[in-house]
Amino acid sequence: QVQLVESGGGLVQAGGSLRLSCVASGSIVSINVMGWYRQAPGKQRELVAQVIGGGMTTYADSVKGRFTISSDNAKNTAYLKMNSLKPEDTAVYFCNVIGGGSSYWGQGTQVTVSS
């Protein structure tokens, strides 16, 4: 069993920054992908960013140039640095880890951006 714990969410004004962290613990054999998703009220969960294997990153078009995903494999930790936040970034952000043929989710952390 793998547990994911997210932190770093909160309330910020438009134009501000936050950094989310996700720590994976438990029976981790290997991690292939670490990523962040978000879900706003009334909307489907969407991919925000992923870091794959050796470090290749992908981003949603809506966050390119503003968000940066990174990982520390030794600590089984992923980070999402969010700059120039907009009200439309308001959502619950979920960490996702894929490894050993399974996909794991964190409980989510709320990010609220006020205008």
ChimeraX attribute file (.defattr): number of C-alpha atoms within 10 A of each C-alpha:
attribute: neighborCount
match mode: 1-to-1
recipient: residues
	/A:1	8
	/A:2	16
	/A:3	16
	/A:4	21
	/A:5	17
	/A:6	22
	/A:7	16
	/A:8	15
	/A:9	18
	/A:10	14
	/A:11	14
	/A:12	18
	/A:13	14
	/A:14	17
	/A:15	14
	/A:16	14
	/A:17	17
	/A:18	18
	/A:19	16
	/A:20	21
	/A:21	23
	/A:22	27
	/A:23	19
	/A:24	24
	/A:25	14
	/A:26	9
	/A:27	10
	/A:28	13
	/A:29	10
	/A:30	13
	/A:31	18
	/A:32	15
	/A:33	20
	/A:34	28
	/A:35	26
	/A:36	26
	/A:37	19
	/A:38	22
	/A:39	19
	/A:40	16
	/A:41	9
	/A:42	6
	/A:43	9
	/A:44	9
	/A:45	15
	/A:46	14
	/A:47	17
	/A:48	24
	/A:49	24
	/A:50	26
	/A:51	22
	/A:52	16
	/A:53	13
	/A:54	9
	/A:55	13
	/A:56	10
	/A:57	16
	/A:58	16
	/A:59	19
	/A:60	13
	/A:61	9
	/A:62	11
	/A:63	17
	/A:64	12
	/A:65	11
	/A:66	13
	/A:67	20
	/A:68	20
	/A:69	23
	/A:70	19
	/A:71	21
	/A:72	10
	/A:73	13
	/A:74	6
	/A:75	10
	/A:76	17
	/A:77	18
	/A:78	25
	/A:79	23
	/A:80	23
	/A:81	15
	/A:82	20
	/A:83	17
	/A:84	15
	/A:85	23
	/A:86	19
	/A:87	15
	/A:88	13
	/A:89	20
	/A:90	20
	/A:91	21
	/A:92	18
	/A:93	27
	/A:94	25
	/A:95	30
	/A:96	22
	/A:97	26
	/A:98	16
	/A:99	15
	/A:100	12
	/A:101	9
	/A:102	10
	/A:103	13
	/A:104	15
	/A:105	19
	/A:106	19
	/A:107	13
	/A:108	22
	/A:109	21
	/A:110	19
	/A:111	22
	/A:112	20
	/A:113	20
	/A:114	16
	/A:115	11
